[in-house]
Structures are given as C-alpha cells and as structure tokens.
Amino acid sequence: MQIVIVGAGIAGLSTAWSLVKAGHNVTLVEQGPIPNPLAASGDHHRIIRRAYGKAAGYGRLITEAYDAWDAMWADLGETHLDPRGFMCVSREEGDEAEIHREGLEAGNYPFDLLGPEEAVARWPFLEAGTFRYAYFSTEGGALHCRKIAAWLAKWLRAHGANLYENSKVVSVDADAGSVALEDGSEIVADRIVVTAGAWVLKLFPELEGTLKTYRTALAYVEPPADLKAAWDEAPVILDVGGKTDGYMIPPSGGAGMKFGSGLHKVETSDADWNREPVEGEGEAIRNLFAPPIARVEEYRVTEVVTCAYTFTEDERFFATEKGKCLIVSACSGHGYKFGAAVGRRVAAAVGDGDVEGLKRWLRAEEPVPPLAAG
C-alpha cells in the first residue's frame, strides 16, 4: 500500500519503521525538521519505567515496549536507552509515589524499598526529614529522544521511505485519502496515519473536547559541584512525592539534568501558543522540588524548553478512524516509552484492518494477544 504518515514524532517515526519493514511504500511528512524540538517527543530524553499505579495495564505493556525497543536497536545498530533504573520518593500517605509502589506490588514487580536514612546515604541529593521512604527498580531508565529520531530518519531513508521535512500539512481529506501541504501540493495514498501530537486539533478540530492541548515547560539545571558525581550515578526519578507531580532525569546521553512537573502546565487551544520561555520560569519549576531535593536553590537553571502535548480525560492513548485515515494520539506527556510498540501496533492495524483491536491495546484495560512474529 501507499501510506502517508503525518507527523514525525516518535509515534510517526516508529509507525513508518514498522510499515517499511512490512513492505509498504511510506511517505512521512513533518512540519519542521527531524527531530523537531517543538514536538512533544522532540526533547533530549524521556523516562521509561514499569510503575503505572492504578493504570496497571500499562505496567504490563512495558514488557512489549522493551521488546519493541530491542527490535528497533537491532535495526538501527545502536542502543539509545540508558538503563539506569528509576526511583520514587513518597512524602505523604496516598501520594502518587505510593500509588506507583502499590501498582508494582500488585503486579509482583521487583523493587528495593529504602527508609529515609538509607535513602539519603545512597542518594545524598535528598533532604533528610522531608520524606517517608524511597524505592528503586531496575526496570526503567532514560530514552534518548533526539538520537532515536535522527537514527530512525536515517534508517527510513536508507530503506526507501520518502521523508518530507519542513512540509506543513494544512488539511486532510479522509474520504479521498489525500493530504494538502502549505506549498499547495497534494499527496494521495491508500491510507493516511495522523500522529501529529498537539497539532492534531488543527487538522481535526472536531476532536476538541476528546483531546485537550496543554503547554508546559521543562527546566535543565546544573547541580552543585559536590553532588554531580551522585547525580551521574543516580536513577531517573519518576515522582518526588507529595503534590508536586514532579520527575527528574539525571545527565544522560550527552543531555543535561532535567526537572519537570505536572503542576506547571496550562491548557491552550493552540499548540503554537507561548512557546518562548518567560522570565523566571525555569527557577519556578526548579523550586517546586524543595522538598525533597536538598539545596535546590543551588541548582543553576541552564535552559528552559517548552512543550505542547495532548491529554485525554483518563490519560490513555486515543485512536479513531475517519474514512481512509487513522488518527492516533499519545496518552498525555508520558507516552514516549511505548513509542516503538505503538508503531508496531499501528502498522499491524493498517495492514490487517483491526482498528478495534488496536484501540483495545492502546487503552491497556485488558490483556491483548501478542503480535504475530514477522
């Protein structure tokens, strides 16, 4: 089949990879460069982890996610995963870190539970007396997003895919199977897959309400000199407990250390809105992490990166079919870890027509049979 993919974030690139391997003729269209730093998946690194709390189905899917990433590394000839594990810190009874721990226990997934004194001795960047406990799991780490995108683009070109960079799609005719570009040209295909991230509502405004767009920002920081060695060896921090909804990624893959918080997001109707950092934004994000991070005011903000992404109300993946078009949207800002697996599943649905099966898998509410080998 002739297949056009709109959007070259991790879902679009992985879908293209899987479709090319299945023998289809693939054209991938991206409004910016590849990798595109404005894309939701265009930052330097993202967390992969087993913990999923109440959304236990996604915890199960991590097994398939790792399998898909391994298949991708084999094709690319390079691994872009730093498997340093992950940790959480609980500060209040019933906080997100505790919910994640309960999910690990329910799934019988291994982790090490540490009391406050033991945790501070192991990770001296934690502030004593500010948290209840911490725990560590080896099933996690940091995926290097921009390297993955660059290597996938190179692989796709080498295997016959057509990649259009800096080519903005302005409309999709789902019935005719065509996409119109900003330069006035048109591409016709047997099937269209739209993985346009936060920009999907510009192409399909009728999905507003089902999908909500948010603008957020991430702060890159330089830790105090005496803590650099500890951070270099630290796991990624999935949650710092309390109400911060905060995560941290140590320096990894040549990228700096990153702070991000779910508290620092604003709903918007425009994915291009306010993409320039505002004065003091990085420091405001950093300061959300005290406690449990000790001496947080000594962490120097080096860069602030903005991001636009979509949410569903229940924070699960979303897919819908319109004519010859399949639209796929990630589950909030934490869907990157499933990128390779999503690509394989979307490609399978395009090939066999089982879009309902794809939807069930994307929602992870029930076990779904594994993909057939090949």
C-alpha positions in Angstrom: 0.0 0.0 0.0 0.9 3.7 -0.4 0.8 5.1 3.1 1.2 8.7 4.2 2.1 9.5 7.8 1.5 13.0 9.1 3.9 13.9 12.0 7.4 12.6 12.6 7.4 12.4 16.4 8.1 9.0 18.0 4.7 7.5 17.0 5.0 8.6 13.4 8.7 7.5 13.0 8.0 4.2 14.7 4.9 3.5 12.6 6.9 4.3 9.4 9.7 1.9 10.6 7.2 -0.9 11.1 5.3 -0.2 7.8 8.5 -0.2 5.8 9.6 -3.5 7.4 6.2 -4.9 6.3 6.8 -3.9 2.7 4.6 -0.8 2.3 5.5 2.4 0.4 5.8 5.0 3.1 5.8 8.8 2.9 6.4 10.7 6.2 5.5 14.4 6.4 6.8 16.6 9.2 6.1 20.4 9.6 9.6 21.0 11.0 13.0 19.3 11.0 13.5 15.7 12.1 14.0 15.6 15.0 11.7 18.6 15.7 12.5 20.2 19.0 8.9 21.6 19.2 7.4 18.1 19.1 6.0 16.6 22.3 8.6 13.8 21.7 11.3 16.2 20.5 13.2 16.8 23.8 16.5 15.2 24.7 15.3 12.4 26.9 12.2 10.7 28.3 11.6 8.2 31.1 10.8 4.5 30.7 9.6 2.7 33.8 7.5 -0.2 34.9 5.4 1.7 37.5 2.0 2.8 36.5 -0.1 2.8 39.6 -3.8 2.3 39.0 -3.3 2.1 35.2 -1.8 -1.4 35.7 -2.4 -2.4 32.1 0.3 -0.1 31.0 2.7 -1.6 33.5 2.1 -5.0 31.8 2.7 -3.4 28.4 6.2 -2.3 29.4 7.3 -5.8 28.6 6.2 -5.4 25.0 7.6 -1.9 24.9 11.1 -3.2 25.8 10.8 -5.9 23.2 9.9 -3.3 20.5 12.8 -1.1 21.5 15.1 -4.0 21.3 13.9 -4.8 17.8 14.5 -1.2 16.9 18.0 -1.1 18.3 18.8 -4.2 16.3 17.8 -2.5 13.1 19.5 0.8 13.9 22.7 -0.8 15.1 22.8 1.4 18.1 21.0 1.4 21.5 19.6 4.7 22.6 18.4 3.7 26.1 20.3 4.4 29.3 19.0 1.6 31.6 19.9 3.2 35.0 16.6 2.3 36.6 14.1 4.5 38.3 13.1 5.6 41.8 10.2 7.3 43.6 10.1 9.3 46.9 6.9 9.3 49.0 6.2 12.3 51.2 2.6 11.9 52.0 0.3 8.9 52.6 -1.6 8.2 49.3 0.6 10.4 47.1 1.5 9.4 43.5 4.7 7.7 44.6 2.8 5.5 47.0 0.2 4.6 44.3 3.1 3.6 41.9 4.5 1.4 44.7 1.2 -0.3 45.2 1.0 -0.9 41.5 4.4 -2.6 41.5 3.4 -4.7 44.4 0.1 -5.7 42.7 2.0 -6.7 39.6 4.6 -8.6 41.6 7.3 -6.5 40.0 10.6 -6.3 42.0 11.9 -3.1 43.7 14.0 -2.1 46.7 12.3 -0.2 49.5 14.5 2.2 51.5 13.9 4.1 54.7 14.8 7.8 54.9 18.3 7.4 56.4 19.3 4.6 54.0 17.9 6.6 51.0 19.9 9.8 51.9 23.0 7.8 52.4 22.6 6.2 48.9 21.3 9.4 47.2 22.8 12.5 49.0 20.8 14.9 47.0 17.7 14.0 49.0 16.9 16.2 52.1 16.7 14.2 55.3 13.5 14.6 57.3 11.3 15.6 54.3 10.0 12.2 53.0 8.6 8.9 54.3 10.6 6.4 52.1 12.1 5.9 48.7 12.2 2.8 46.4 14.2 1.8 43.4 13.5 -0.5 40.5 15.9 -1.7 37.8 13.1 -1.7 35.2 13.5 1.8 33.9 15.8 4.5 32.6 16.1 7.3 30.0 15.4 7.0 26.3 17.4 9.5 24.2 14.7 11.0 22.0 16.6 13.2 19.6 19.1 10.5 18.9 16.3 8.0 18.3 14.6 10.4 15.8 17.8 11.1 13.9 18.7 7.5 13.6 15.2 6.4 12.6 15.1 9.1 9.9 18.5 7.9 8.6 17.2 4.2 8.6 14.0 5.1 6.8 15.8 7.0 4.0 18.2 4.1 3.6 15.2 1.7 3.3 13.3 3.6 0.6 10.8 5.8 2.6 10.1 9.3 1.5 10.7 11.9 4.2 9.4 15.4 3.8 10.8 17.8 6.4 9.7 21.4 6.9 6.5 20.5 5.0 3.4 21.5 6.8 0.1 19.6 6.3 -2.8 22.1 6.3 -5.7 19.7 5.7 -6.5 16.0 5.4 -9.3 14.7 3.1 -10.0 11.4 4.9 -12.5 10.2 2.3 -10.3 10.8 -0.7 -7.1 9.7 1.1 -5.2 12.9 0.4 -3.2 15.5 2.4 -2.7 19.1 1.3 0.6 20.8 2.1 1.1 24.5 2.8 3.0 24.9 -0.5 -0.1 24.0 -2.4 0.9 20.4 -3.3 -1.1 17.3 -2.5 -0.2 13.7 -1.7 -2.6 10.9 -2.3 -2.4 7.5 -0.6 -4.3 4.3 0.1 -4.1 5.0 3.8 -3.2 8.0 6.0 -2.0 7.8 9.5 -2.0 11.0 11.5 0.3 11.2 14.5 0.5 14.9 14.7 0.7 15.3 18.5 -0.6 18.6 19.9 -1.3 19.8 16.3 -3.9 17.1 15.5 -6.7 19.5 16.6 -5.7 21.9 13.8 -6.4 19.1 11.3 -9.4 17.6 13.1 -11.0 20.4 15.3 -14.0 18.1 15.9 -11.8 16.1 18.3 -11.6 19.1 20.7 -13.1 18.0 24.0 -11.9 14.5 23.5 -8.3 15.7 23.3 -7.1 18.7 25.2 -3.9 20.6 24.5 -1.5 21.8 27.2 1.6 24.0 27.2 4.2 23.2 29.7 8.0 23.8 30.2 11.0 21.8 31.5 14.0 23.2 33.3 17.5 21.9 32.6 19.8 22.5 35.5 23.4 22.3 36.7 23.6 20.6 40.1 26.0 21.8 42.8 29.6 20.6 42.2 29.7 18.3 45.2 26.6 16.5 44.1 27.5 16.0 40.4 29.0 12.6 41.0 25.9 11.4 42.8 23.6 12.6 40.0 25.8 11.0 37.4 25.1 7.6 39.0 21.5 8.2 40.0 18.4 6.6 38.6 15.7 8.7 36.9 13.2 9.9 39.5 9.7 9.2 38.4 8.0 11.0 41.2 9.2 13.2 44.1 6.0 12.6 46.1 3.6 15.0 47.7 1.6 17.1 45.3 4.5 18.2 43.1 3.8 15.7 40.3 7.5 16.1 39.7 10.1 14.0 37.9 13.8 14.3 37.3 16.2 12.9 34.7 19.9 13.0 35.6 22.5 13.8 32.9 22.2 11.1 30.3 23.1 10.6 26.6 25.0 13.9 26.5 22.0 15.9 27.6 21.8 17.8 30.9 19.8 17.2 34.0 16.1 17.9 33.7 13.2 18.9 36.1 9.6 18.7 35.1 6.3 19.0 37.0 2.7 18.3 36.1 1.8 21.4 38.1 3.5 23.6 35.5 1.0 23.3 32.6 -1.6 25.5 31.1 -4.5 24.4 28.9 -4.5 26.1 25.5 -6.4 25.9 22.2 -3.2 26.5 20.2 -0.2 24.1 20.1 2.0 27.1 19.0 0.9 29.4 21.8 3.6 30.9 24.1 6.4 28.6 23.1 9.1 31.0 24.2 10.1 30.6 27.9 9.1 33.5 30.2 11.4 35.2 32.7 11.9 33.2 35.9 10.0 30.1 34.5 12.9 27.8 35.0 13.5 28.8 38.6 9.8 28.4 39.3 9.9 24.8 38.1 13.1 24.1 40.0 11.7 25.5 43.2 8.8 23.0 43.1 11.2 20.3 44.0 12.1 21.6 47.5 11.4 19.3 49.3 12.6 16.5 48.9 15.6 17.8 46.9 18.1 19.4 49.2 19.7 22.8 48.5 17.5 23.2 45.4 18.3 26.9 45.1 21.9 25.9 44.3 20.8 24.2 41.1 21.6 26.6 38.3 19.0 26.8 35.5 20.8 26.5 32.2 17.9 26.1 29.7 14.1 26.1 29.6 12.4 24.0 27.0 8.7 24.4 26.2 6.4 21.6 25.1 2.9 21.1 23.8 1.0 17.8 24.1 -2.5 16.4 24.3 -4.4 14.8 27.1 -7.4 12.6 27.1 -9.5 12.9 30.3 -8.3 9.5 31.5 -4.7 9.9 30.3 -4.8 6.9 28.0 -3.9 6.6 24.3 -6.5 7.5 21.8 -7.3 6.3 18.3 -10.1 6.9 15.8 -10.8 6.1 12.2 -12.2 8.5 9.6 -12.5 7.2 6.1 -9.0 6.2 4.9 -7.4 8.0 7.9 -6.3 6.6 11.2 -5.7 9.2 13.9 -3.5 8.2 16.9 -2.7 10.4 19.9 -0.4 9.6 22.9 -1.6 9.4 26.5 -0.6 12.8 27.8 3.1 13.6 28.2 4.2 10.1 29.3 3.5 8.0 26.2 7.0 8.1 24.8 8.2 4.9 26.4 5.7 2.9 24.3 6.8 4.6 21.1 8.3 1.6 19.3 5.5 -0.7 20.5 2.8 1.8 19.3 4.5 2.0 15.9 4.3 -1.8 15.6 0.7 -2.0 16.7 -0.5 0.9 14.4 1.3 -0.7 11.5 -0.3 -4.0 12.2 -3.8 -2.4 12.3 -3.1 -0.6 9.0 -2.1 -4.0 7.5 -4.9 -6.2 8.8 -7.7 -3.6 9.4 -8.2 -4.5 13.0 -8.5 -0.9 14.3 -10.8 -2.0 17.2 -8.0 -4.4 18.4 -5.6 -1.5 18.2 -7.9 0.6 20.3 -8.1 -2.1 23.0 -4.4 -2.4 23.1 -3.9 1.4 23.3 -6.2 1.6 26.3 -4.4 -1.2 28.1 -7.6 -2.1 30.0 -7.4 -5.8 29.2 -4.7 -8.2 28.0 -4.4 -8.3 24.2 -2.7 -11.2 22.3 0.9 -10.5 21.2 1.6 -9.6 17.7 2.4 -12.4 15.3 6.1 -12.8 14.6 7.4 -11.2 11.4 
